[in-house]
Amino acid sequence: MIIELRSDTFTQPTPGMLEAMFRARVGDDVFGEDPTVNELEARTADLFGMEAALFCPSGTMTNQIAIKAHTQPGDEVICEELSHVYQYEGGGIAFNSGCSVQLLRGHRGRITAEQVAAAVNNREDVHKANSSLVVLENTSNRGGGACYEFAEMERIAATAKQHGLGFHLDGARLWNALVAKGESPRQYGELFDSISVCFSKGMGTPVGSVLLGNRNFIRKARRIRKVLGGGMRQAGYLAAAAIYALDNHIGRLAEDHANAAATAEALARQPWVHEVVPAETNILIFKPAANKPVAEVVQALGDKGVRCLPFGPDGIRMVFHLGVTAEQTRQLISIIDTL
C-alpha cells in the first residue's frame, strides 16, 4: 500500500466528480460559449462577492496573469521571500512582466503591514523601481500551511491602498485557510483587488484555477491568458470537476487538517525528530535529528510505502488530502512509531 504525501496535487477525481465531468455541457470557451465554464466563473465570483472570474489551466498561470495585469515592465512586486510566485513559478515575474521583486523576510511565509510600508520605493526617486503590487500567499506552502490572521491582511490592504499599490492573493490553498479559520470567501473578496483560487490541490480536481477581480481587470486578464496560451476550448469537462468540488469538497478539508495534526503529534514523540512545525492546515513539515539525514529518513519512510518530500536542507514535508484516508493516517502513525 502506498500512502501518497508528496503533495495534494496527487489527488484523483472521485467517482462523483468523474460522473459530473462525463455529463458536462460544453462549448468553445475562447468564444465565451462553454456553459459549464461560464457557470463556474459566475459561481466562484459570486462566492467571493467579486464582479468576474477567469478559468485557467493552473495557479501559476492565474498568478502570472494577475501580476502582469497589475504592473508595467520596470515595476517592482513586493512579496515574502518564500512566496510561490517567487520560488516556484520559473522566474515568471521577470519573464512575463519584466518586473523586479522586493523580497521580505516574514514568519512562516507571512509578512506584516509595517514591512510592506517600509518596502515601498519613493516614486520621486528615478533610481528605484516603481512599487506597484503586493502579493500574499494564504496558506503559505513553504511556511507549512500557515494562515494569515485576517486583521493583519486588513492592515496590509490599508497600507497598499495608502501607497496606491495593487493587492493580489495567491490562494492556492485558500480553501484550507477558510475552513481552518472559519472565514468567509466574501471577506477576502472585499479585501483584495484580485484572488487566485486553485481546484487541483485539496479540492481534488484534475486541472484548473480561477482568477477573480473586477470586470475590467478580468477583461484584461482574458487577453493575457490568450497570449500565454491558456485559452482552452471544451474546458467545461474540467470546469465541471471544479463545480463538483465546490458542492462537495470544501467542508471535508477539515479531515485533512485533522490527519496532519494527528501525524504531527506522533512525530513529536519520536527521539529521531528534532522539530515539528505546527500543522495548522494540511501541510506538515518536520526536521529529523542531526544524526538522521533527511535523505535517510525519506528513504526509510519510502521503504514502508510512505511517499514524502525533502523540503530544504534539513526538512521533510507531508501534505494531506482527500486521497489519504483516516485509516491510512492511522497506518502512517503506526509506521512512524515503529520506524
C-alpha positions as CSV (number, residue, x, y, z in Angstrom):
1,M,0.0,0.0,0.0
2,I,1.2,3.5,-0.9
3,I,0.5,6.5,1.3
4,E,1.0,9.5,-1.1
5,L,2.1,12.5,0.9
6,R,4.4,14.3,-1.5
7,S,1.7,16.8,-2.5
8,D,-2.0,17.4,-2.6
9,T,-1.6,17.7,-6.3
10,F,-1.6,13.9,-6.4
11,T,-5.4,13.8,-5.7
12,Q,-7.6,11.8,-8.1
13,P,-11.1,12.7,-9.2
14,T,-13.7,10.9,-7.1
15,P,-16.4,8.8,-8.8
16,G,-19.0,11.5,-8.4
17,M,-16.6,14.1,-9.9
18,L,-15.9,11.8,-12.9
19,E,-19.7,11.4,-13.4
20,A,-20.1,15.2,-13.3
21,M,-17.3,15.6,-15.9
22,F,-18.9,13.0,-18.1
23,R,-22.2,14.8,-18.1
24,A,-20.9,18.3,-18.6
25,R,-22.4,20.6,-21.2
26,V,-19.5,22.1,-23.2
27,G,-18.8,24.7,-25.9
28,D,-15.9,26.8,-27.0
29,D,-14.6,28.8,-24.0
30,V,-12.3,31.0,-26.1
31,F,-15.5,32.2,-27.8
32,G,-17.1,32.5,-24.3
33,E,-19.6,29.8,-25.2
34,D,-18.8,27.0,-22.8
35,P,-21.8,26.9,-20.5
36,T,-20.1,24.9,-17.7
37,V,-17.0,27.2,-17.7
38,N,-19.4,30.2,-17.6
39,E,-21.2,28.7,-14.6
40,L,-18.0,28.0,-12.7
41,E,-16.8,31.5,-13.3
42,A,-20.1,33.1,-12.2
43,R,-20.4,30.9,-9.2
44,T,-16.9,31.5,-7.9
45,A,-17.2,35.2,-8.5
46,D,-20.5,35.3,-6.6
47,L,-19.0,33.2,-3.8
48,F,-16.3,35.8,-3.2
49,G,-18.6,38.8,-4.0
50,M,-16.4,39.8,-6.9
51,E,-17.5,41.0,-10.3
52,A,-15.9,38.5,-12.6
53,A,-13.7,35.4,-12.9
54,L,-11.5,33.6,-15.4
55,F,-10.9,29.8,-15.5
56,C,-7.2,28.9,-16.3
57,P,-5.2,25.7,-16.5
58,S,-3.1,26.4,-13.4
59,G,-2.5,28.5,-10.4
60,T,0.9,29.6,-11.8
61,M,-1.0,31.0,-14.8
62,T,-3.6,32.8,-12.7
63,N,-0.9,34.4,-10.5
64,Q,1.3,35.4,-13.5
65,I,-1.7,36.8,-15.4
66,A,-2.6,38.9,-12.3
67,I,0.9,40.2,-11.8
68,K,1.1,41.2,-15.5
69,A,-2.3,42.9,-15.3
70,H,-1.4,44.9,-12.2
71,T,2.1,46.0,-13.4
72,Q,4.2,47.6,-16.1
73,P,7.7,46.5,-17.1
74,G,10.2,48.0,-14.7
75,D,7.8,47.9,-11.8
76,E,8.5,46.1,-8.5
77,V,6.4,43.4,-6.8
78,I,6.5,43.1,-3.0
79,C,6.2,39.6,-1.6
80,E,7.5,37.3,1.1
81,E,10.8,35.6,0.3
82,L,9.2,32.1,0.4
83,S,6.3,33.0,-1.8
84,H,5.3,30.6,-4.5
85,V,5.2,33.4,-7.1
86,Y,8.9,33.9,-6.5
87,Q,10.1,30.4,-5.6
88,Y,8.1,28.1,-7.8
89,E,6.9,29.9,-10.9
90,G,10.0,29.7,-13.1
91,G,11.1,33.3,-12.8
92,G,7.8,34.3,-14.3
93,I,7.6,37.7,-12.7
94,A,10.7,38.7,-14.7
95,F,9.9,36.7,-17.8
96,N,6.3,37.6,-18.2
97,S,6.0,41.0,-16.6
98,G,9.5,42.5,-16.7
99,C,9.3,43.3,-13.0
100,S,11.8,43.2,-10.2
101,V,10.9,41.8,-6.8
102,Q,11.2,43.2,-3.3
103,L,11.6,40.2,-1.1
104,L,10.6,40.4,2.6
105,R,11.6,38.0,5.3
106,G,8.4,37.2,7.3
107,H,7.4,34.5,9.7
108,R,6.5,31.2,8.0
109,G,5.7,32.9,4.7
110,R,3.7,35.8,6.2
111,I,4.6,39.5,6.2
112,T,3.3,42.5,8.1
113,A,1.9,45.9,7.2
114,E,4.9,47.6,8.7
115,Q,7.2,45.5,6.4
116,V,5.2,46.4,3.3
117,A,5.2,50.1,4.2
118,A,9.0,50.1,4.7
119,A,9.5,48.3,1.3
120,V,7.6,50.8,-0.9
121,N,10.0,52.8,-3.0
122,N,9.9,56.6,-3.3
123,R,8.2,57.3,-6.7
124,E,10.1,60.5,-7.0
125,D,13.5,58.6,-6.9
126,V,14.2,57.7,-10.5
127,H,16.9,55.3,-9.4
128,K,14.3,53.0,-7.8
129,A,11.8,50.6,-9.4
130,N,8.2,51.7,-9.1
131,S,6.5,49.7,-6.4
132,S,3.1,48.7,-7.8
133,L,1.9,45.4,-6.3
134,V,1.8,43.4,-3.1
135,V,1.3,39.6,-3.3
136,L,0.3,37.5,-0.3
137,E,0.0,33.7,-0.2
138,N,-2.6,32.1,2.1
139,T,-2.0,29.4,3.2
140,S,1.8,29.6,2.8
141,N,3.3,26.5,1.2
142,R,6.9,26.9,2.3
143,G,5.5,28.2,5.7
144,G,4.0,24.7,6.4
145,G,0.4,25.6,5.6
146,A,0.4,28.6,7.9
147,C,-2.6,31.0,7.7
148,Y,-2.6,34.8,7.9
149,E,-4.7,36.4,10.7
150,F,-7.4,38.3,8.8
151,A,-6.7,41.5,10.8
152,E,-3.2,41.6,9.6
153,M,-4.3,41.2,6.0
154,E,-6.7,44.1,6.5
155,R,-3.8,46.2,7.8
156,I,-1.7,45.3,4.7
157,A,-4.6,46.1,2.5
158,A,-4.9,49.6,4.0
159,T,-1.1,50.1,3.5
160,A,-1.4,49.0,-0.1
161,K,-4.2,51.4,-0.7
162,Q,-2.4,54.3,1.0
163,H,0.5,53.8,-1.3
164,G,-1.5,53.1,-4.5
165,L,-0.4,49.5,-4.8
166,G,-2.4,46.6,-6.2
167,F,-3.2,43.8,-3.8
168,H,-3.2,40.2,-5.1
169,L,-3.8,36.9,-3.2
170,D,-2.2,33.7,-4.2
171,G,-4.9,31.5,-2.8
172,A,-3.7,28.1,-4.0
173,R,-4.8,26.7,-0.6
174,L,-7.2,29.4,0.4
175,W,-10.0,26.8,0.8
176,N,-7.9,25.3,3.6
177,A,-7.5,28.7,5.3
178,L,-11.2,29.4,5.1
179,V,-12.0,26.1,6.8
180,A,-9.3,26.4,9.4
181,K,-10.0,30.0,10.4
182,G,-13.8,29.9,9.9
183,E,-13.7,32.8,7.5
184,S,-15.9,33.5,4.5
185,P,-14.9,34.0,0.9
186,R,-16.7,37.4,0.8
187,Q,-14.3,38.7,3.4
188,Y,-11.5,38.1,1.0
189,G,-13.4,39.5,-2.0
190,E,-13.8,42.7,-0.1
191,L,-10.1,43.0,0.7
192,F,-8.2,42.0,-2.4
193,D,-8.1,43.5,-5.9
194,S,-7.5,40.0,-7.3
195,I,-7.5,36.5,-6.0
196,S,-6.3,33.2,-7.4
197,V,-8.0,30.1,-6.1
198,C,-6.9,26.6,-7.1
199,F,-9.1,23.5,-7.6
200,S,-6.4,20.9,-8.3
201,K,-5.0,20.5,-4.8
202,G,-7.2,19.8,-1.7
203,M,-10.3,20.2,-3.8
204,G,-9.4,17.2,-5.8
205,T,-9.9,18.3,-9.4
206,P,-7.5,17.2,-12.2
207,V,-6.8,20.7,-13.6
208,G,-7.6,24.3,-13.0
209,S,-7.6,27.6,-11.1
210,V,-9.8,30.6,-11.2
211,L,-8.7,34.2,-11.2
212,L,-11.1,36.8,-9.6
213,G,-11.3,40.5,-9.9
214,N,-13.5,43.4,-11.3
215,R,-14.8,43.3,-14.8
216,N,-12.2,45.5,-16.3
217,F,-9.4,43.5,-14.7
218,I,-10.8,40.2,-15.9
219,R,-11.3,41.6,-19.4
220,K,-7.6,42.4,-19.4
221,A,-6.7,39.1,-17.8
222,R,-8.6,37.2,-20.6
223,R,-6.4,38.8,-23.2
224,I,-3.2,37.9,-21.3
225,R,-4.5,34.4,-20.9
226,K,-4.7,34.1,-24.7
227,V,-1.2,35.5,-25.2
228,L,0.2,33.0,-22.7
229,G,-1.6,30.1,-24.5
230,G,-4.1,29.5,-21.7
231,G,-7.2,29.7,-23.9
232,M,-9.0,26.3,-23.7
233,R,-11.8,25.1,-25.9
234,Q,-14.2,22.5,-24.4
235,A,-12.9,23.3,-21.0
236,G,-16.3,22.6,-19.4
237,Y,-15.3,19.0,-18.7
238,L,-12.6,20.4,-16.4
239,A,-14.9,23.2,-15.0
240,A,-17.5,20.5,-14.1
241,A,-15.0,18.9,-11.8
242,A,-14.4,22.3,-10.0
243,I,-18.2,22.8,-9.7
244,Y,-18.5,19.4,-8.1
245,A,-15.7,20.3,-5.7
246,L,-17.4,23.5,-4.7
247,D,-20.5,21.5,-3.9
248,N,-18.8,18.5,-2.1
249,H,-15.2,19.0,-1.1
250,I,-14.9,22.2,0.9
251,G,-16.1,21.0,4.3
252,R,-14.1,17.8,4.1
253,L,-10.8,19.7,4.1
254,A,-11.1,19.7,7.9
255,E,-10.4,15.9,7.7
256,D,-7.1,16.6,6.1
257,H,-6.2,19.1,8.8
258,A,-7.1,16.6,11.5
259,N,-4.9,13.9,9.8
260,A,-2.0,16.3,9.6
261,A,-2.4,17.3,13.3
262,A,-2.5,13.7,14.4
263,T,0.6,12.8,12.5
264,A,2.4,15.9,13.9
265,E,1.7,14.6,17.4
266,A,3.1,11.2,16.5
267,L,6.3,12.8,15.0
268,A,6.7,15.0,18.1
269,R,7.0,11.8,20.2
270,Q,9.9,10.4,18.3
271,P,13.5,10.7,19.5
272,W,14.7,10.9,15.9
273,V,12.7,14.0,15.2
274,H,14.3,17.4,16.2
275,E,11.4,19.7,15.4
276,V,7.8,19.6,14.1
277,V,6.4,22.8,12.6
278,P,2.8,23.3,14.0
279,A,0.4,21.8,11.5
280,E,-2.3,24.5,11.1
281,T,-3.9,23.1,7.9
282,N,-2.9,20.1,5.7
283,I,0.8,20.7,5.3
284,L,3.2,19.1,7.8
285,I,6.9,20.0,7.9
286,F,9.3,18.3,10.4
287,K,13.1,18.2,10.9
288,P,14.9,15.0,11.7
289,A,17.6,15.0,14.4
290,A,21.1,15.9,13.4
291,N,22.2,12.3,13.2
292,K,19.4,11.4,10.9
293,P,20.0,12.8,7.4
294,V,16.8,13.9,5.5
295,A,17.5,11.5,2.6
296,E,17.9,8.6,5.0
297,V,14.5,9.3,6.7
298,V,12.7,9.8,3.4
299,Q,14.1,6.5,2.2
300,A,13.1,4.7,5.4
301,L,9.6,6.0,5.1
302,G,9.6,5.2,1.4
303,D,10.5,1.6,2.1
304,K,7.4,1.4,4.2
305,G,5.2,2.8,1.4
306,V,5.1,6.4,2.7
307,R,6.0,8.9,0.0
308,C,7.1,12.3,1.2
309,L,9.5,15.1,0.1
310,P,12.8,16.6,1.3
311,F,12.0,20.2,2.0
312,G,15.0,22.4,2.2
313,P,18.3,21.2,3.5
314,D,17.0,19.8,6.8
315,G,13.2,19.4,6.5
316,I,10.7,16.9,5.2
317,R,7.2,17.7,4.0
318,M,4.0,15.7,4.2
319,V,0.8,17.0,2.6
320,F,-2.6,15.5,3.5
321,H,-5.5,15.4,1.0
322,L,-8.7,13.5,0.0
323,G,-6.5,10.6,-1.2
324,V,-5.3,10.0,2.3
325,T,-7.9,8.4,4.5
326,A,-8.2,8.3,8.3
327,E,-7.3,4.6,8.2
328,Q,-4.2,5.4,6.1
329,T,-3.3,8.1,8.6
330,R,-3.5,5.5,11.5
331,Q,-1.2,3.2,9.5
332,L,1.2,6.1,8.9
333,I,1.3,6.8,12.6
334,S,2.0,3.2,13.3
335,I,4.9,3.3,10.8
336,I,6.3,6.4,12.4
337,D,6.0,4.8,15.9
338,T,8.0,1.8,14.8
339,L,10.5,3.4,12.4
